[in-house]
Amino acid sequence: MLFGTLLPLMQKMHGTLDDKQMRATAYETMHEAAKTILATGRDSGERTINGTVFSWNYDTALCVEYKNYRDTPETICAE
């Protein structure tokens, strides 16, 4: 009974940790993109970290798009 109670909690905590790690990587990608924009003038690009593709684009705001561990699209923008 104890295992049945703790397993869902542990899975939720693991999912939350994955979300936070991917969001941190997206912000890191945004930082690297800003450096690339200043250095080369490029307005888009991508990088792959642990099998996840983080795509960035600079139009009116710098945005990073990726799919989280549940395969749901996420977008983070700096305005």
Secondary structure, DSSP 8 states (H G I E B T S, - for coil): -HHHHHHHHHHHHHHHHHHHHHHHHHHHHHHHHHHHHHHH---EEEEEETTEEEEEEESSSEEEEEE-TTS-EEEEEE-
